[in-house]
Structure formats: structure tokens, C-alpha cells
Amino acid sequence: MGNEYVELVTVSGRMEAEIIHAMLEAYGIDTEISFEAAASIYGLGVGPTAEVDILVSSDQLEEAQKLLDDYQRGRIDEG
């Protein structure tokens, strides 16, 4: 049976989510993103429809939180 995914953070916008998703994946964190379908279909990008949840494997949550904190403090380069 697979591991459960839990929410790490909710960000405003798909681009920011993709950057964080890629960073976490580069560090070996199993990651998924979840977003409102209407935002993609209709191009809506404001308010709750712009919110994107970043989910991580529950057994990697602590490590993911540390990496996210380091990223937000500028201790991890995007590139």
C-alpha cells in the first residue's frame, strides 16, 4: 500500500507551485500538486482559484518542511 500524501503548503499561482515542486523533487521528496481545474481551463488566476496545494509523502513531511523553509529564506537557489 502506498504512502499517504499530506499538504505541505498552499501557494498563490501555478508557477510558484511548479518551482517549489521541482525543487523538492530535486531533493528526492515525492511531491504532487493539486489545483482548481477551472483555473487551468478558463485561465482564471485570482482568489481561491489561483491557489495551488503542494502535497508530499507523509513520511517525508518533516524533511520537506525544512527544505521549504530554507528555500523561503533564500538558502536554496531556484536554479
SULCOR-V620764 format. One record per residue. N is the residue number from 1. PHI is phi as a letter, one per 40 degrees, with the letter a starting at -180 (* if undefined). PSI is psi as a letter, one per 30 degrees, with the letter a starting at -180 (* if undefined). BURIAL is b if it has 24 or more other ideal C-beta (glycine too) atoms within 12 Angstrom, else e. Layout:
n->N phi->PHI psi->PSI burial->BURIAL
n->N phi->PHI psi->PSI burial->BURIAL
This chain:
n->1 phi->* psi->k burial->e
n->2 phi->c psi->l burial->e
n->3 phi->c psi->k burial->e
n->4 phi->c psi->k burial->e
n->5 phi->c psi->k burial->e
n->6 phi->b psi->l burial->e
n->7 phi->c psi->k burial->e
n->8 phi->c psi->e burial->b
n->9 phi->a psi->l burial->b
n->10 phi->b psi->k burial->e
n->11 phi->b psi->l burial->b
n->12 phi->b psi->j burial->e
n->13 phi->h psi->k burial->b
n->14 phi->c psi->e burial->b
n->15 phi->c psi->e burial->e
n->16 phi->c psi->e burial->b
n->17 phi->c psi->e burial->b
n->18 phi->c psi->e burial->e
n->19 phi->c psi->e burial->b
n->20 phi->c psi->e burial->b
n->21 phi->d psi->e burial->b
n->22 phi->c psi->e burial->e
n->23 phi->c psi->e burial->b
n->24 phi->c psi->e burial->b
n->25 phi->c psi->e burial->e
n->26 phi->c psi->f burial->e
n->27 phi->c psi->g burial->e
n->28 phi->g psi->g burial->e
n->29 phi->c psi->k burial->b
n->30 phi->c psi->j burial->b
n->31 phi->b psi->k burial->b
n->32 phi->b psi->l burial->b
n->33 phi->b psi->k burial->b
n->34 phi->b psi->k burial->b
n->35 phi->a psi->l burial->b
n->36 phi->c psi->k burial->b
n->37 phi->d psi->e burial->e
n->38 phi->c psi->e burial->e
n->39 phi->c psi->e burial->b
n->40 phi->c psi->e burial->e
n->41 phi->c psi->e burial->e
n->42 phi->b psi->f burial->e
n->43 phi->g psi->g burial->e
n->44 phi->c psi->k burial->e
n->45 phi->a psi->h burial->e
n->46 phi->b psi->l burial->e
n->47 phi->g psi->a burial->e
n->48 phi->d psi->f burial->e
n->49 phi->c psi->f burial->e
n->50 phi->c psi->f burial->b
n->51 phi->c psi->k burial->b
n->52 phi->b psi->k burial->b
n->53 phi->c psi->k burial->b
n->54 phi->b psi->k burial->b
n->55 phi->b psi->k burial->b
n->56 phi->b psi->l burial->b
n->57 phi->d psi->k burial->b
n->58 phi->d psi->e burial->e
n->59 phi->c psi->f burial->e
n->60 phi->b psi->g burial->b
n->61 phi->d psi->e burial->b
n->62 phi->c psi->e burial->e
n->63 phi->c psi->e burial->e
n->64 phi->c psi->e burial->b
n->65 phi->c psi->e burial->e
n->66 phi->c psi->e burial->e
n->67 phi->c psi->e burial->b
n->68 phi->c psi->e burial->b
n->69 phi->c psi->e burial->e
n->70 phi->c psi->e burial->e
n->71 phi->c psi->e burial->b
n->72 phi->c psi->f burial->e
n->73 phi->c psi->g burial->e
n->74 phi->g psi->g burial->e
n->75 phi->c psi->f burial->e
n->76 phi->b psi->k burial->e
n->77 phi->c psi->k burial->e
n->78 phi->c psi->e burial->e
n->79 phi->b psi->* burial->e
